[in-house]
Amino acid sequence: EITGRLGVIQGLSVISRTSALQYKRTEKTTGEIREELHVDYVLEGTVRWDRTPEGTGRVRVMPQLIRVSDDTQIWSDRYDQNIEDIFSVQSEIAEQVARQLDLTLMEPERQALFARPTENLDAYNDFLRAKEIESSGVLHRNVREIERAIELYERATELDPDFTLAYISLSLIQSYMYISGMDPTEERLARSKNAVDRALQLEPDLPEAQEAMAYYYFRGFLDYERAADILKSIQRARPNYKLSLLGFIQRRQSNWEESLETLEDEFRRDPRSSDLAHQIGLSYMCLRRYEEADEWFRRAIMIDPERVYSHLAKARIPFLSSGDVGASQMLLGTFPHSQVMEDTWFNLRMAERKFQEVLGRLDFLPFDSFEDNFYFFHKNLACATLYQAMNESSLMRENAERARIAVERLIEERSADPRLYAALGLAYAYMGQSHEAIREGTRAVELYPVSRDALGGPRYILTLAEIFTVVGLYEDAIDRLEYLLSIPAGNYVSVSVLR
């Protein structure tokens, strides 16, 4: 929380909380931290909580500011106060840091520095607990943890209906569930909008609230123009404000080099962010610059060894770059199974023609389907693909029919989801219904074209190429593949994969 307050001060570049927290209880010297983070000062300290015999909460905070060039302590203090004064302690510490670094606080900065997020400490406690659970839930793609975080955020807003930061976090986590495919429903998006509207009603000029609205437009509608305008207005008011979202927008607009420049600049300010390292690696993978991608994924894993998506992406690089299925399979086997890795495992084993092994794996798969940002996996559809390769026509059609029924049931609820139409088109192709297959595959491409999203759009063109291949229209398939090879789609298809 002190980090957040320091971040409002112009002229002060602050390493993010996620990067700084990784040095908790570290045995590294300040010199080593300086080399890793490229900082001039380190603010460290201890926080102790206690209760008096009367039951009153007490907090003791002992901060010290160290100049890392000569390991000199230039300021320290001790705050021993009632827990109700915790926000005053945070503000005073941030103000002292600014004073020691000879930074002048403008009035808007001073107001932000001394703002109290809530008067209800129980609400504040729920808010902080939700933050921690959310971080773990997003990292492991654990829907149960994310739902628990939402419950805590909602309880925080019930305890304090004017708790702006809780509404902001609530909006962000709801829009994340929508875009990630965990719950891509209109109801989920509406819950995100209601929360951010309440935050802006309470504090219309708060940058965090404005950024949450930018995320809402980006995640809910891919409205890049509106989101970017909001972000640029935040930058004008708060030049220090971290805006990695701008890099993600630039990437989806096909401004790949500009996006990399933005994201790598953000990474320099947040050099222990495994998510930023992963996203930069993903961009290099799309550009088919696989060696650079591998290095960034390796960095993401070093920062956070539990980041499943980075392990998965790194495992795919030998296959994408040189067609080395064995190397990818070996890397894939070094971390625990999860839903998101099943599709990669399936494709690698199919490329090796290990059909019986694939069949055994599918038989014991503990789920029928899962969704990623741009992909819908269904067990019966995978079985249809397998049986087509095994020349088992009746089993292929039988599984495709089951997949069709399941997907059409979902389309009744989500009539504009391109992932579902892509899957439906493939199911029709395996059923031998060429016209319907091409119609649904084309609909997915039209709903989510590359011009709308340069990152996700190519996925639907690849599925359409698969559909054309299954129904025997090879020239149409080749046209799509040639197009994919001409654009940054190296996370989906490469010359080595096609070979």
N, C-alpha and C positions, 0 to 999 in steps of 0.2 A: 504493500500500500504506500509505503514511503517512496518506492521507485516510481509509482504512478504520479505522486505529487511532484517529484523532481522533474518528471518529464514535461511539465507545463512551462518550465523556465527557459526562455530563449537564451541562446548562447551556451546551453549545456546539453551535450549529447549523452544520453543515458543508455547504458546497456539494458536490454529488456529483462523483465523479471524471470522469464523462462531460462534465459542464458545464465543469469546471476545465481539462480537457485541451485544450479548444478555444482556450485562451489560450496554449498552448505557442508559444514564439518570437513572441509578440505584440508589436506596437509601441505598443499602447495604454497609456496612463498608468494608474496605480493609481486615479486619480480616475474615469477612464472605466470601469474595471472595477467600481468601487464603484457607479456609476450603473446599470450593466447587471445586476449580481448582487445589489445591496443588501446588501453586506457591510461589516463594520467593519474587518476585518483581511485581509491577503493574506500567505500563506506561499508564498514562492518559493525557488528555489534551483537548483543545478546538480548533476548526478551524472556522475562520470567513472570509467571502468573502465580497468584496466591490468593488465599482468602483470610481475612482477619477472623479472630474468634467470634466477632459479631456477624460474620457471614458476608461482609462487604468484599467485593472483588478488588484486587490490587494488581497493578502491573509495574514492573521495573524494566526500563529500557536503558541500556548502556551502549551508546554508539561511539564510534571513533572514525575520524576521517584521516586517511593515510595517503601521503604523496608517494607514489610508487617508485619514482626515479631514484630517491635516496632512502626509501622506507622510513620516512619521518612522519610521526603522528602530529598533525597540525591542529587537531581539535578533538576533544572528547567531552562527554558530559554524562550525567546520570539523572534519569527521570524516574521518580518513585511516586506514583499517583493512583487515584481511584480509577477503576476500569472505565468509568463513565467519561474520563478525560482522555481516552486513548486517541481520539482524533486530534485533540490539541497537541499531544505529544508528537504525532506524525507530522503535523504542520510545523511545529517548532523545530524539529530536526531538519526538515527540508529547508526552512528559512535559514537556519544556522549554516548549512552547507553552502547555500547561495552567498551568504555573507563572507564565509571563509574563502570562497573562490572569487570574491570581489565582483559579484554579479548584481546588477541593479534590477530590482523587481518592479515591473510596471503594475499599475493598479489591477488590470484584468488578471495578471498572473498571481498577484497577492490574493485576490478573491478566490481564485481556483485553488490556491495553496491552502487556504483556511476553510474551505468548504467542508461541511459535515454531511457525509452521504446519507446518514439516517440517525434518528434519535433513539432507535430501538435496537439495543445490543443483541437481543435474541434474533432479530431479523438479520443483523450484520453477521452473526455467527452462522446462520443458515446460508447466507450468501457466500461466505468464504468456504464453507464445506462443499457447497454446490460447485464452486470453481474447481476444487481439487478433484471431485468425482467426475466432472465434465472432462477435465484434461485426460484422465485415465480412460474414460469411455470413448472419446474421440480417437485416442491413440490406438486402442484395441478394437475399435468399431463394435463396442459392446452396447447394444440397444438398451439393455436393462440398466446399466449405469447411467446412460444418458437420460433415460426416463426418470431415474432417481434424482439426478441433478435438476431436472425440470420441476419435480415436486418440491424440492428445497427452494428454488427460485420463486415458485408460486407462493409457498408458505411465507417467504420473506416479504413478498408484496402484500400478503394478507395481514401480516403483523404491522407493516408500515406501507399503506397505500401510496405514499409519496416517495418511495425508495427508487429513485431514478435508475441507479446503476443495476439494480436487480431486474428492472424492466428491460434494460438494454441487453443484459446477458440472456434473458429469457427470449427476446426476439432473435438474437444471434443463434442460439442453440436450436430454435424451431426452424429457422431458415436453413440451417445446416442439415437437419433431418430431411428436409424437403429435397435439397439438391443432391444429397448423398445417396438417395434412393431408399433410405430407411423408411420414410413415410411421405412419398411424393403426392400428397393429397391437397386439395384446395383448402380443406379444413386446417391442415398443418400450416399452410402459408398464411391463412387468415389469422391464426394465433400469433404468428410472427409480427404481422402488421398491427394487430391490436396492442401488442406490447410496446413496439417502437412508437406508435402514435401516443401512447400514454407517457412515454419517456420524453418525447418532444413537447408534449403539452406541459409537462412539469418544468423542463429546462430546454427551451428551443435552441439556445446557442451553445449547448454542450457538444463538443466535438465527438465524443463517444456516441452520443445519441444520433448525431448526423451520420456517423460512419455506419451505425446499425441500419439506418434507412438505406444507405448506399448498398449494403450487403443484401437487403431485402429486394431491391430492384435488380441487383446482379444475379442473385440466386433464384429468385422467383420468376423473373421475366427475361433474363439476359439483356436488360436495358442498360447497355454500356454507357450510352451518352449521359443518361440521367445520373447514374452512379458516379461516373467520372467527374461530372460537374460538381457534385456534392463533395467529392474528395478534394478537388482543386480548391474549393472554397475553404475547406478545413486547413489545407496547406498554407493558404494565404494568412489565416489567423494564427496558426500554430505550426511554424516551419519545422519544429522538432518532431511533430507527430508522425508515428510510424504508419506507413500506408502501403503495405505489401499488396493489398487488394488492387491497387492501380496496376501493378505488374501483371496480375492475373487477368485483368481486363485487356491490357495490351496484347497479351498472348492470345486470348480468344478472338481478338480483332485481327489476328495474323501479323501483328507487329512484333515478330519474334525477337529481333535483336534489341529493340527498345525495351521489351519486357525483361530480357535477361539483364540488361543494364540496371533497370529498376530493382529487380529482385536481388541481384548481387550487391547493389548498394545497400539495400535493406539488410542483407546478410552481414555486411561489415558492421552494421549497427547492432546486430543481433547474432553474433557469431556462434552461439550455442543453440540456435534454433534448428532442430532436426527437420521440422516441417519445411522451412525455407530451403534447406539443403536438398531435401527430397524434390521439392517443386522445381528447383534449378536443374537437378538431374533429369527430371521428366522433360523439361524443355529441350535439353541437349539430346535426349533419346528421340524425341519427335524430329529433331533436325538431323537425325542419323549420325550424330557426333558421339559415337558410343563410348569411346575412351573417356571423354570428358564426363559423360553421363555416369559411367562406372565410378569415377572418382568422387562425384558429388553424392551418389548413393552410399558409397563407402563412408563418406564423411557423416552422412545422416545416421548411419548405423553406429558409428563410433560415438556420436553424441547420445544416441538413444538406441541401445541394442534391441529394444523390444518393438521397434517400429516395423511392423509386418510388411507394409507396402514397400518400404525401401528394400527389405530382403527380397521380396517378390520381384521388384523391378531389376535389382542387381542380378538375380538368378536368370532373368530372361535375356540379358545382354549377350551371352555367348551364342544363343540361338538366333537372335536378331542380327548380330554383327557378322557371324561366320557360319551359321547353321549348325553349330556344335550342340546337338541335342544332349549328349552325354554330360557335358560340362554344366549345362543349365539344369539338368535333372539332378546332378550331384549337389549343386548349390541349393536347389529347392528342397532337398532332403535334409538340410542342416537345421531347419527350424520347424516348430510344431505345425500340424495341419490346421487350416482354418478355411472358412467358406471361400474367402477371396482368392485362395491359391488353387482351388479345385479346377477352375477353368484353365489355368496355365498348365497344371499337371496333366489334364486331359489332352490338351493340344500337343504337349511334348510326347506323351505316350502314343498318341495317334500318329505323330510324325515318325515314330520308331516302329509303327505297325505292331505294337504290343496289344493286340485286340483283346485277348483273353484276360490280360491283366486289367485293362480298362473296364471290361465287363464285370469282373469281380469287384472292382472299386465302386462302380455305379450301383451294384446290387446292395451294397452295405452303406451307401451314402445316407447319413442321418437326417437329411433334409431333402425336400423336393425342389426348392428353388431359392435363389437369392438375387439381389439386385445391386449393381454397382452404378456409378454415375452415368455410364453410357451403355450398360449391358444388362440383359436379363437372362439368367441361367435357369434352365429347367431340366431336371433329370431325364424326363422322357424325350426331350429334344436332343440331349446328348446321346441318349440311346439310339435315337433315329439316325444320327450322324454315324455312330459306330456300326449299326447294322447295314447302313448303305455301303460302308467300306468293306464289310464282310459279305456283301452280296446276299443278304438275308432280306429280300424285298417285303415279305409279309410282316415280319417283325418291325422293319423300318416304318411301314405305313401304320401299323398298330400303335407304335409309340408316338409317331407324329400326330395321330388323331387325338391321343390323350393330351399331348402338349397343346394342341389347338384348343381343346375344350377349356383347359385351365387358363390359357392366355386370353381367350375371348371373354371369360368370366371377369378377369381383371380389367379388360378394356371397357366393360360396362361401367366401372367406377372411375376409370382414368382414360377418357376418350382422346386425350391429346398427348399420350406418352409414347414417344418414338421407339423406346426400348421394346415395348410390347408389340408394336406393329412389325418391327424387324424380326422378332421371334416368331410372330404369327406367319410372316412371309416365308420363313425357313420351314416352318411346320407344313404349310401348304405345298412347298416344293417337294418335301419328302413324301407327301401324300399323292404326288403326281398331278396336282392341280396347278398347272403352270401359270395360267392367267391370274388366278387369285394370288399366287405367290409373288409374281412381279408387281401386282397392284399394291399389296401390303408392304413389300420391300421398298417400293418407290415412295409410298406414303411416308414411311419413316424418314427417308432422305429429304423429302419436301418439308416435313415438320421440323427437321433439325439439319439444315444444310451447312456446308462448310462456311458459307458466307455469314452465317449466324454465329458459328462457334468453330474456330479453326482447330481447337483441341479435341472436341468430341464429335464434330461432324463427320470426319473420315471413318469413324467406326461403322456408321450406317451404310456408307458406300461399300465398305468391305463386306458387310452382310449381303448387300444387294449383289455383289460379285459372286458370293457363295451361292445365292439363289439362282443366278443365271447359270452357274456351273452345274448345279444339281439338275436343272431342267434341260440342260444340253445346249444352251445358247452361249457358246464359248467365246465368240467374238465380242459379244456384249460384256461378258465377264472380263476379258482381256482389256477392253477399253477402260473399264473402271480401275483395274489394277495399274494400268499405265498412268492413269491420272493420279492415283494414290502415290505412286513412286515419284511423281513430279512435284509433290507438295510435302511439307513437314508432317509426315504420318508414320515416322519410323518406330513409334511405339506399337503400331499395329502390323505393319507389313514392310518387308525389305526384300531385296533380291535373294539374299541367302535363305530366308524363310520360304520364298516361292520355289527355289531349287529343291 
